[in-house]
Amino acid sequence: MDRRSLLKLAPAAALLPGVVRAQGEPGVLRIAVTAFAENGKASLSGTPYRVQQEGWLARELARRGVQLEWFPVTGDTGATMNEAFASGRIQFAAYGDLPSVILNAGGVRTQVIVPAGRGADLFLLVPPGSSARSLLDLKGKRISIHRGRPWELGLLHLIEDNKLTPRDFKLVNMDIKPGASALATGAVDGLFQLNGYPLEDKGIGKIIWTSKGQPDRKMRAELWGRCDYTRANPELAELVATAWVKAQYWAAQEENRDTVIRDGTRNGTPESVIRRSYDDPSLPWKDRWTPLYDEVVYRHYRRVVAFARSQKLIRQALPAEELLEPRFVNAALKNLGLAQYWRASPVRTA
């Protein structure tokens, strides 16, 4: 999604008629999730895949006369899910932080229903033959970054951490694949993106920085729900949250680690990449899957909102606290007997 696409999302959503009311076919609950092609069909991954495979949510909804439908999305997930929320085609979606903030600023109100653990790692790569060992060595040089995507915030944080500004670099706006090609040919001196291990394994790039061990520097994607729907149907929202928490608790068990890793290879990612992605001595396996609304989550969304304002992706202030709704996770943890399973860092006021 380019910056123009992001900028279009909020105004377009605000102009759609009836967005303040819960829409959607009665008796059907739709959840949008990112998907990939497997044997000619769209397949789910991660927590949604576990929820689908377990079948508990579908059964519980069926008992109440509600049909569960998955809304798989490939490609430009942020724009597609925002449009589906705005048109009332979906009630929940598992996707990234920045598109969700833009949607809310445009008048279609959603909230995080279940936080998705500790987030995804970001990487800074340079060509294999580069002498650069840190971001400081790239001062004045070309760095490929897909502008307006959630990981752009990670790059700006890294620049800030090094007491520099974006003007100290030549930032080149490129999507992930063109950016990798530019790195391989030497057209850029650095590339900032999600998971850098595949490029390193192929000899295309060399990782010189990663957000591992830095929970405040990761990218997040959560389970979001439409506010009008969750307020009108709190019991159904609690069921969805409970299914997600059950899946995250299952993944948090050490005995399920290998299964989680094998599930991650279904989209064609090599197992060695999945294992390295999860390998972080500073982050216990159990805590990787925490659904708690703690200081890490609140601080992250304050920063995302501030970033969206600074980049003129949203036009007005949006209190980050309005994006977070802990009650469904709290109820799920209590109902599942997991209230003491994860520990949260204290939440400070903004």
Backbone torsions as a table, in degrees:
resi	resn	phi	psi	omega
1	MET	NA	124.0	179.1
2	ASP	-87.2	175.6	-175.4
3	ARG	-64.4	-35.7	178.0
4	ARG	-64.1	-38.0	177.8
5	SER	-63.2	-43.4	179.8
6	LEU	-61.7	-43.2	-177.7
7	LEU	-65.6	-29.5	-179.3
8	LYS	-74.6	-24.2	-171.1
9	LEU	-62.0	-49.0	-173.4
10	ALA	-66.2	-53.3	179.7
11	PRO	-60.3	-40.0	-178.9
12	ALA	-62.6	-42.9	-179.7
13	ALA	-64.2	-39.8	-176.3
14	ALA	-65.1	-27.5	-176.4
15	LEU	-86.3	-11.5	-178.8
16	LEU	-69.5	134.7	-177.9
17	PRO	-70.5	143.3	171.8
18	GLY	75.8	14.9	-176.1
19	VAL	-71.8	-14.6	-179.3
20	VAL	-82.3	-8.4	179.7
21	ARG	-109.6	147.0	176.8
22	ALA	-64.9	124.3	177.8
23	GLN	-111.9	-168.4	179.9
24	GLY	104.3	150.8	-177.4
25	GLU	-67.0	128.8	178.0
26	PRO	-56.5	138.5	177.7
27	GLY	83.6	3.7	178.8
28	VAL	-126.6	130.8	176.7
29	LEU	-117.7	120.3	-175.6
30	ARG	-111.5	135.0	177.8
31	ILE	-122.3	121.3	177.5
32	ALA	-87.3	135.8	180.0
33	VAL	-143.0	152.9	174.1
34	THR	-69.0	147.3	-174.9
35	ALA	-141.5	168.2	175.9
36	PHE	-140.0	162.7	-178.6
37	ALA	-82.9	128.2	177.8
38	GLU	-139.1	114.1	-178.2
39	ASN	55.6	39.4	176.7
40	GLY	79.6	5.1	-179.5
41	LYS	-125.7	156.0	175.8
42	ALA	-76.8	126.0	-178.2
43	SER	-121.3	148.4	180.0
44	LEU	-89.1	163.8	177.0
45	SER	-141.1	172.6	175.5
46	GLY	62.9	-146.1	-178.5
47	THR	-60.0	-43.2	177.5
48	PRO	-57.8	-36.8	178.5
49	TYR	-63.2	-42.0	179.3
50	ARG	-65.9	-40.7	177.6
51	VAL	-61.8	-43.2	179.5
52	GLN	-63.9	-46.9	-177.5
53	GLN	-65.8	-37.7	-179.1
54	GLU	-67.4	-38.3	175.7
55	GLY	79.8	-1.4	-176.7
56	TRP	-62.5	-44.5	-177.7
57	LEU	-63.7	-44.5	-180.0
58	ALA	-60.8	-40.5	-179.7
59	ARG	-67.3	-44.5	-178.5
60	GLU	-65.3	-38.7	177.3
61	LEU	-67.7	-39.9	-180.0
62	ALA	-61.1	-35.9	177.9
63	ARG	-61.1	-23.8	-179.1
64	ARG	-102.9	10.7	178.2
65	GLY	76.8	22.5	-178.4
66	VAL	-116.0	131.8	178.7
67	GLN	-94.4	132.4	176.4
68	LEU	-89.4	128.2	175.6
69	GLU	-125.7	131.5	174.6
70	TRP	-89.8	140.3	-178.1
71	PHE	-117.2	84.6	-175.3
72	PRO	-73.9	138.7	-177.7
73	VAL	-129.5	130.9	173.4
74	THR	-120.3	163.1	177.3
75	GLY	78.9	-125.3	-174.4
76	ASP	-79.6	78.2	-171.6
77	THR	-65.2	-40.4	-176.4
78	GLY	-60.7	-52.4	-178.9
79	ALA	-64.1	-42.4	-177.5
80	THR	-64.2	-44.0	-178.8
81	MET	-71.2	-37.0	176.1
82	ASN	-61.6	-42.9	179.1
83	GLU	-65.2	-37.7	179.4
84	ALA	-68.2	-38.7	174.9
85	PHE	-63.0	-46.5	-175.8
86	ALA	-64.2	-35.3	-178.6
87	SER	-86.2	-4.3	178.8
88	GLY	80.6	12.6	-179.9
89	ARG	-75.2	-23.1	179.8
90	ILE	-129.6	157.1	176.3
91	GLN	-110.6	-22.5	179.9
92	PHE	-139.8	156.8	176.6
93	ALA	-155.4	141.2	174.9
94	ALA	-105.7	103.4	-178.3
95	TYR	-161.4	-172.2	-165.0
96	GLY	-77.8	168.1	-172.4
97	ASP	-72.1	-48.5	-173.3
98	LEU	-65.7	-47.7	176.6
99	PRO	-57.3	-35.8	-179.4
100	SER	-67.2	-40.2	177.6
101	VAL	-62.8	-42.4	-179.7
102	ILE	-64.9	-40.9	177.7
103	LEU	-59.4	-45.7	-178.8
104	ASN	-65.2	-39.1	178.8
105	ALA	-64.9	-23.2	178.8
106	GLY	-85.6	-2.7	174.8
107	GLY	108.1	-7.1	175.0
108	VAL	-95.6	106.7	-170.3
109	ARG	-89.0	125.3	173.9
110	THR	-130.9	166.4	177.5
111	GLN	-141.2	154.4	172.6
112	VAL	-68.3	122.5	178.8
113	ILE	-93.2	-39.8	176.8
114	VAL	-141.1	117.3	172.6
115	PRO	-65.1	143.6	-173.9
116	ALA	-101.6	65.0	173.2
117	GLY	70.5	-140.8	-172.5
118	ARG	-104.6	9.7	172.2
119	GLY	90.9	178.1	-176.3
120	ALA	-107.3	143.5	-176.8
121	ASP	-79.2	149.9	178.3
122	LEU	-113.6	155.8	-173.0
123	PHE	-138.6	144.5	169.5
124	LEU	-113.6	121.7	-179.0
125	LEU	-118.5	153.6	173.6
126	VAL	-129.8	164.0	176.4
127	PRO	-56.9	148.8	-177.0
128	PRO	-53.1	-35.0	-177.6
129	GLY	-88.8	3.4	-177.9
130	SER	-68.8	145.4	175.8
131	SER	-88.9	-4.3	-178.8
132	ALA	-64.6	135.2	179.7
133	ARG	-118.7	-10.2	179.8
134	SER	-156.1	172.6	178.3
135	LEU	-59.8	-34.5	-179.5
136	LEU	-57.7	-32.4	-179.7
137	ASP	-73.0	-11.1	-179.8
138	LEU	-100.3	7.6	-179.9
139	LYS	-57.9	129.7	-179.1
140	GLY	82.7	0.3	-176.1
141	LYS	-108.1	177.9	-173.0
142	ARG	-92.0	125.2	176.8
143	ILE	-121.7	125.0	177.1
144	SER	-82.0	129.4	177.4
145	ILE	-149.5	133.4	177.2
146	HIS	-78.7	101.8	-174.0
147	ARG	-63.6	143.1	178.1
148	GLY	84.4	-10.5	176.4
149	ARG	-84.6	158.5	-174.2
150	PRO	-54.4	-32.1	-176.3
151	TRP	-76.0	-8.8	173.6
152	GLU	-61.7	-35.9	177.1
153	LEU	-59.6	-38.6	178.4
154	GLY	-61.9	-40.5	178.4
155	LEU	-66.2	-42.5	179.9
156	LEU	-64.0	-36.4	175.2
157	HIS	-64.2	-42.6	179.6
158	LEU	-62.8	-41.7	177.4
159	ILE	-61.7	-44.8	179.5
160	GLU	-63.2	-41.4	180.0
161	ASP	-59.8	-28.6	-179.4
162	ASN	-94.2	13.1	177.2
163	LYS	58.4	38.6	176.5
164	LEU	-121.6	179.9	176.4
165	THR	-129.4	162.1	177.8
166	PRO	-56.8	-25.9	179.9
167	ARG	-69.0	-12.8	177.7
168	ASP	-79.3	-2.6	-178.0
169	PHE	-133.4	162.9	171.5
170	LYS	-101.5	93.3	-177.1
171	LEU	-81.6	122.9	-176.8
172	VAL	-106.9	121.9	-177.1
173	ASN	-80.6	105.3	-179.9
174	MET	-143.2	143.1	173.5
175	ASP	-66.8	171.6	-171.8
176	ILE	-61.1	-49.8	-176.6
177	LYS	-65.8	-48.3	175.1
178	PRO	-60.9	-34.7	178.5
179	GLY	-64.2	-40.4	177.2
180	ALA	-64.4	-39.9	178.2
181	SER	-64.7	-40.0	179.4
182	ALA	-65.3	-36.6	177.9
183	LEU	-67.0	-41.0	-177.9
184	ALA	-65.4	-34.1	-177.2
185	THR	-92.7	-4.0	-179.2
186	GLY	82.7	10.9	178.9
187	ALA	-69.6	-23.5	173.4
188	VAL	-129.1	160.5	-177.9
189	ASP	-97.6	-12.2	179.7
190	GLY	-157.4	160.4	179.7
191	LEU	-141.0	127.8	179.3
192	PHE	-114.1	124.5	-175.6
193	GLN	-163.3	-179.3	168.6
194	LEU	-69.9	179.0	-176.5
195	ASN	-2.7	108.3	-179.0
196	GLY	-97.0	-4.1	-175.9
197	TYR	-62.5	-42.5	179.8
198	PRO	-58.8	-39.6	179.3
199	LEU	-67.8	-37.3	178.0
200	GLU	-67.1	-40.5	179.5
201	ASP	-64.2	-32.3	-179.6
202	LYS	-84.8	-1.1	-179.7
203	GLY	76.2	16.4	-179.0
204	ILE	-83.7	-34.6	-176.5
205	GLY	-146.5	168.8	178.0
206	LYS	-127.0	126.7	-177.9
207	ILE	-77.1	125.0	176.5
208	ILE	-116.5	-6.7	175.4
209	TRP	-156.4	143.5	173.6
210	THR	-143.8	155.2	-179.4
211	SER	-83.1	4.3	177.7
212	LYS	-54.2	136.0	-179.6
213	GLY	81.3	2.3	-177.8
214	GLN	-128.6	82.8	-175.5
215	PRO	-58.0	-26.4	179.9
216	ASP	-79.5	-4.5	-175.7
217	ARG	-115.5	15.1	-179.3
218	LYS	-97.0	166.2	173.1
219	MET	-96.3	143.7	-176.7
220	ARG	-118.9	147.7	170.7
221	ALA	-139.8	130.5	-173.9
222	GLU	-125.7	178.2	169.7
223	LEU	-90.6	118.8	-179.9
224	TRP	-108.4	150.8	176.1
225	GLY	-134.6	147.0	176.1
226	ARG	-66.7	129.9	-175.8
227	CYS	-61.3	-42.9	-178.0
228	ASP	-64.1	-36.3	-179.4
229	TYR	-71.5	-46.5	-176.9
230	THR	-67.4	-32.0	177.5
231	ARG	-72.3	-36.1	179.5
232	ALA	-79.0	-24.2	-176.2
233	ASN	-132.0	60.8	-175.5
234	PRO	-61.9	-31.8	-180.0
235	GLU	-66.7	-41.4	178.7
236	LEU	-68.4	-40.0	177.8
237	ALA	-62.2	-37.5	178.6
238	GLU	-67.0	-36.6	176.8
239	LEU	-62.9	-44.0	179.4
240	VAL	-62.7	-46.0	179.3
241	ALA	-61.5	-40.4	-179.6
242	THR	-64.4	-40.8	178.0
243	ALA	-61.8	-41.3	179.6
244	TRP	-66.2	-44.0	-179.9
245	VAL	-65.1	-39.4	176.3
246	LYS	-58.8	-43.3	-179.1
247	ALA	-67.1	-40.0	179.4
248	GLN	-70.1	-34.4	175.7
249	TYR	-66.1	-41.5	178.2
250	TRP	-60.4	-46.0	-179.6
251	ALA	-64.8	-28.4	-176.8
252	ALA	-74.0	-12.4	-179.8
253	GLN	-77.0	130.1	-176.9
254	GLU	-57.1	-35.4	-178.1
255	GLU	-69.1	-13.5	179.1
256	ASN	-100.7	2.2	-176.4
257	ARG	-56.7	-48.1	-177.6
258	ASP	-63.7	-36.4	177.8
259	THR	-66.8	-41.5	177.2
260	VAL	-58.8	-43.4	-179.9
261	ILE	-65.7	-43.2	178.6
262	ARG	-63.5	-38.8	177.2
263	ASP	-59.8	-34.7	-179.0
264	GLY	-69.1	-15.3	-179.7
265	THR	-88.9	-5.6	-174.6
266	ARG	-63.5	-23.9	179.1
267	ASN	-89.6	9.9	177.6
268	GLY	97.4	-2.8	178.0
269	THR	-71.6	130.2	-179.8
270	PRO	-60.6	146.5	-179.3
271	GLU	-60.1	-35.3	-179.6
272	SER	-61.6	-35.2	178.2
273	VAL	-68.8	-44.6	179.4
274	ILE	-59.9	-45.4	-178.3
275	ARG	-62.8	-42.5	178.3
276	ARG	-67.4	-33.7	178.5
277	SER	-62.9	-36.3	-179.6
278	TYR	-87.0	-11.2	-175.9
279	ASP	-79.0	104.4	179.5
280	ASP	-149.6	97.8	-177.1
281	PRO	-57.7	-23.9	-178.9
282	SER	-80.3	-9.5	-175.8
283	LEU	-124.9	103.0	177.3
284	PRO	-56.4	143.7	-177.9
285	TRP	-53.1	-43.1	-179.5
286	LYS	-58.7	-44.3	-175.7
287	ASP	-73.2	-20.4	178.5
288	ARG	-58.1	-26.2	-172.7
289	TRP	-108.4	13.6	-175.9
290	THR	-61.1	133.6	176.6
291	PRO	-98.8	13.2	-173.2
292	LEU	-77.5	146.6	174.1
293	TYR	-89.8	83.7	-178.7
294	ASP	-108.7	-170.5	-175.2
295	GLU	-61.2	-32.8	178.9
296	VAL	-59.2	-43.5	-178.0
297	VAL	-70.1	-48.2	-178.5
298	TYR	-62.2	-45.4	-179.2
299	ARG	-62.6	-39.5	179.9
300	HIS	-59.9	-47.3	-175.3
301	TYR	-73.1	-28.3	171.7
302	ARG	-61.7	-40.4	-179.1
303	ARG	-71.8	-37.0	178.2
304	VAL	-63.8	-43.7	178.9
305	VAL	-62.8	-44.3	179.1
306	ALA	-62.0	-39.7	178.3
307	PHE	-63.9	-45.4	-179.3
308	ALA	-61.3	-37.9	177.0
309	ARG	-66.8	-45.8	-175.6
310	SER	-64.6	-30.7	-179.9
311	GLN	-91.9	4.5	179.5
312	LYS	60.6	30.5	174.4
313	LEU	-82.8	-21.9	171.8
314	ILE	-130.1	154.1	-170.6
315	ARG	-103.5	-13.3	-177.5
316	GLN	-139.0	166.2	-179.7
317	ALA	-65.2	146.5	178.7
318	LEU	-140.8	105.6	-179.4
319	PRO	-59.4	123.6	-177.5
320	ALA	-60.6	-32.8	-178.3
321	GLU	-62.0	-26.2	179.3
322	GLU	-70.3	-17.1	-179.1
323	LEU	-85.2	-8.7	-171.3
324	LEU	-118.3	126.7	-178.8
325	GLU	-128.0	95.5	-173.8
326	PRO	-75.5	-14.0	-167.1
327	ARG	-62.6	-33.0	-177.1
328	PHE	-73.5	-39.1	175.2
329	VAL	-66.4	-41.8	179.3
330	ASN	-60.2	-42.0	178.3
331	ALA	-66.1	-41.2	-180.0
332	ALA	-63.3	-45.1	179.4
333	LEU	-61.3	-40.6	178.8
334	LYS	-66.1	-46.4	-178.3
335	ASN	-64.9	-31.5	-178.6
336	LEU	-90.4	-0.9	-178.5
337	GLY	69.6	30.6	-175.8
338	LEU	-114.7	17.5	-174.5
339	ALA	-58.9	-26.8	-178.5
340	GLN	-108.6	7.9	-173.1
341	TYR	-72.0	-46.6	178.4
342	TRP	-104.8	150.1	175.6
343	ARG	-107.4	138.1	-178.6
344	ALA	-108.0	146.0	170.7
345	SER	-78.8	145.4	-175.7
346	PRO	-60.5	144.4	178.2
347	VAL	-91.4	125.6	177.2
348	ARG	-100.1	150.5	177.1
349	THR	-72.0	152.6	-177.0
350	ALA	-64.8	NA	NA
